Amino acid sequence: MKATPSWRRQIGSPAQPIAGDVLGYSGFEENVTHPVRRLEIGTPCPMLIIGLDSEFRVSPISSQSAFTCQSLFVGPAASPVTVEHSGKLCCVEVSLNPWAAAAIFGPAEGWPGHVMPLSEIWKKAGGELEESLAGVPSWTARFMMLDDVFGVAIPAMTTQSNKLRWAWNEISRLGGDARVHKLAASLGWSSRHFISTFQETVGLTPKAQARRWRFQKARTCLDQTSLSLAEVAALCGYSDQSHLTREFRELGSCTPAAYRAVRFSDLPGLPAETTELK
């Protein structure tokens, strides 16, 4: 008899009208006989984790109190957390551009710098949205339902938002090589105006956003290549391997060596114990 996989992932592409705002959907199912404690590291994009038949126990690695909820909002400035579930998980991850998140949740200045229950920032979450998604028979149907939800929630972009969209995409492309004064000049803005306007919408300064894209590039290199840590540091624009390690400790709560070496045997992601390894 063929063994049942312990986990599955389903990728979904947002409908064309919102594809520039909603960057992607990922449906996850996990089924193991033991609790799972995972280190979750944020991305440069705002992210929603919507639990369908699951609850999460979230423990910030900082001094904030742990909490339990069904769905999470992870802002671009959020610090890593430990997330635990019972062993049976069904959830969908939604990755957004920051202007789309601002349209749904309000100005980025109101987003916290930590992972929080999604219901605290979005009234649709906390029962209604989760039950509706769980009630449809397939991931394809769930992604289509999210298309409808976000198609209503995200209004047309203004001219200024289009300028910020370009700047955000350019910082994504350039990563750690982005230069604030050059981006501001391309927009016809002063550096001061560019920095303040960008931060109001995105939740980070351009420099902080570039730092996170560079860190994301380093994570991808460690995931997908066999380059040495020194080579990864050079490729991603860090001054040396020690600089790479400092960034991983601050933004990922682990070392790059532990990030690459430690994995679950039967599930994707990083065990919570990764933070304890030197």
N, C-alpha and C positions, 0 to 999 in steps of 0.2 A: 504494500500500500504506500502510495506517495505521501511524504510528510507534508503537513500544512505549513506554508511559510509563516514565520513569526511576524513578518511585517510586509506591508504593501504601500506603494506610493503611486498616486495618479496625478499627472500633470494636466492642467487646463489652461487654455488661452482665452483671455477675456474677449468679449465681442468687439468688433472693429470700432464702434463709436467711442468706447472707453479704453481702448488698448493703450493709448498714450498716457493714461492716468492710473489705471489698474495694471500693474506690471506682470502679474501672474497669480495663478491658483495652484496649490498643491494639496491633495487629499492624502491623509495618512491613516493607516490602520495598523495597530500593533496588538499582538495577542501572545503573551507569555504568562507563565505561572507564578511570577514573582513581581514585587514592586520595582519600578524603574526610576532611578534618580539620574537626571541628565544635566550637564552643564549647558546652558543655553546662552549663546553669544549673539547680540543683536547685529543687524546689518545697517548699511548707510541709509536704508529706506524705512519709512514707517511700516510696521507689520502688524496684522491682526492674526491671532491664533484662536479659532472658534471651535470649541469643543462641542461635539454632537451628542455623544453618550458618555462623556468623560468629565471628570473634574481634575484640576491641577492643584497641587500644593506647591506654592512658590516661596522660595527662601532666598531673599537678597543676600549676596555675599557681603554687602555693606552692613551697617548697623540697623537697617530698617526691619520692621517686624514681618514675619512670615504670614501668608494668607492663603486661603483656598477659594478658588473660583472656577467657573466653567470656561471662560474665554478671557483672552489677554490682549492688551494693547502694548506694543513695544515701540517706543519712539526712537528716533535715530540717536539720541543722546543717552539711551538707557544703558545702565551697567549690567554685566552678566549676572545671571541668577541660576540657582539650582531649582529644577522643576521635577516634581515627583508625581507619578500616577500609579494606579493599582496594578498595572500589567496589561490591562485592556484599554486601548486608546482608539478613539475615532475623532479626528479633527481636520479642519481645513485651514491652511495658512494663506493669507492674502497679502501680497506685497503692493504697496501704493507709492506713487510719487508724492512728494510733500504737499504740493498744491491741491491734490485730490484729498489728502488727509485733512488739510486745513478747511476745505469746502465741507467736509463731513463733520469734523470734530471741533471746528473753530480755530482761531489763530494759534500758531505754534507756540506763542509765548505762554499759553495755558497748558501745554503738554508737560507732563512731569519728566524729570530726568531719570525715572526708574520705571520698571515694568509695573503695570497696574491692571486691575480688573477692567475689562472692556466696558462693562455695564456702567462704570463710573464716568465714562466719557461719551457713551453712545446709548441712548435710551432704547434702541432696537435690540441691544444685546441684554443678556441676563434672563433669557427664557424664550421670548417670542422668536427671535432669529434662529436660535439653536434648535428649537422644536420644529420650526418650518423646514430647516435644512435636513434634519434627521428623518423627517417624514417622507422625503422623496426617495425613489428606489435606486438611484444610481449617482455616481460622481458627476456624470455629464449633466444630469438634471439639476444637481446642486450648483454646479458652476453656472448654468443658465439662470438659476434663481438669483445668484449673486450678481450676474450681469444686470438683471432687472432692478435689484436693490441699488446698485451703484450708479446705474444709468439715471435714476431719479435723484440720487443724493448729490451727485457731482454736477454743478451747473456749468454753463459755458465759461471758458477762461477769458479773463480780461486781457487787454494789451500788455499791461504790466506783468501779469502772470506769465504771458508768453515770453517776455524778456527773461523772467526768472527761470522759466522752463529751459530756455537755451543755456543760461548760466549754469544751472544745476547739471544738465547733460554734459556741458563742457568740462565741469569739474570732475564728473564721473569718468569722462574719457581721459583726462589728464592726470587724475589722481593727485599724488603728491607733487606733481610738476605744475599744478595750477598756480598762477600768479594773480593776486587780487587786483593790482593796478591795471594789468592788461585786460582782464575781464571787464572791469569798470569802464575802461576807455572804449572797449568794443560796444558797450551799451550806451555810451554818451553820458555816463554818470560819474560823479566824483567817487573816490574810493570810500569815503565816509558814508555817502548815501547808499552805495551798493552794499556795503557790509550791514548796515542797519536794516535795509529793506529785505535783504536775503535772510537775515536772522529772524525777522518777524514772520516770514512765511515758512521757512524751512526748520527753524528751531535750533540751528547751529550757525556759527559764522562760516563764511566761505573757507577759511583756513581749517576750521574744525571738521567741516564736511570733507575737505580734501584728505585730511588725515585719516578719516574713516574709510574712504575709498582706497587709500593706499594699504591700509590694514586688511581690507577685504581682498585686495589683489594678492597680498602675502598669504592669506589663508588659502586662496585658490591654488597658488603655487605649491603650498605644502600638501594640499589634497591631491593634486593632479600630476605632480612631477617628482623626480627623485633628486632634484637639485640639493646641494648642501645648504645649510642655514646661511652661510656666508654668501653663497650665490643668490639665494632668495633675497637677502638683504640688499645686495647690489642691484638686482633686477628691479626691485620695487622702490628704489629711491631712498633707502635708509643709509645713514652714514657708515654703519658697520654692523656686525652681528649683534654687538651689545645693544645698539639702538633698537634693532628688531626685537630683541628679548625684552627690553624695557616697555616697548609698545604693547607686546603681547601680554605682559603682566598687568599693564594698566587697562587696556581695552578688552582683554580676554580672560583675565584672572588666571592665566596659566603661562607656561613657557612655550616657545615654538616647538621645542623638542618633545614635550609632553603632548602638545596638540597633535603632532604628527604620529606619535607612537601609540597613544592610548585610544582604544576603540572597544565598543561592545563586541562580543563574539557573535551575537545573533540579531543585533539591532543597529541601526545607523546612529551616528552622533557620538558625543563625548560623555563618558561616565562622570558623575559629579566629583569623583576622586581625582580627576585630572588636575584640579586646582591645588592638590596637596603634593604633587610631584615636582621635584626640582629639575 
